[in-house]
Amino acid sequence: MSPKKYSNIIRFQNALSLIKKSDQKRSLLAIVFECGYYNHSHLANEIKRNTGLPSSLL
């Protein structure tokens, strides 16, 4: 596995973890930028690519 692919997996897992334990005060956009994604769409595409589920189900 390449270092870039490994880094993307870790970043994705971190984003999912933050989404799962976030409260209503923390916006999804704040999580997106904190994890290094360019925008909400970038994270939504990663969710779909890695899980096969649309991001609206999370």
N, C-alpha and C positions, 0 to 999 in steps of 0.2 A: 504494500500500500504506500502510495506516495505521501510525503509530508503534507502537501496541500489538501489531499483528500482526507487525511486524518484530522487536520485542523478544521475542515468544514464539518466533519462529524461531531467533533467536540463542541464547536460553536452552535450547531443545530441542537444538540442535547442540552446545552446550557439555556438556549432560548426556550425550549419546551419546558424545562424545569422552572424557569422564571414565569412562564405563562401559567403553568399549573398552580403555582403557589402565590400568584399575584393577587392583591386585593383590588377593590374597585378604584382606589386612589391612584394606582399606577396604570398609565395608559399603555396600550399595545405598542404605540409608536415609540414610547420611551424605551421599551424592551427591545424593539427592533434596532434602534440606534445604539443602545448599550451593548448589544451582541455583535455589532459590526455589519449589519445589513444596510443596504442603501435606502430601502423604503419598505413599506408594508408588502408591496407586491413581490419583492425579492424574497422575503420570508415565506409568503404564501406559496410561491413556486417551489421553494425548498421543502416545505411541508408536503406538498403534493408529490414531489419527486421521491422523497424519502419514505413516505408512509402510504401513498396512494389515496389518501383521504383529502377531501377539500378542507381548507383551513377553517371554514365555518363550523366544522364539527368539533373543533378543539375547545 
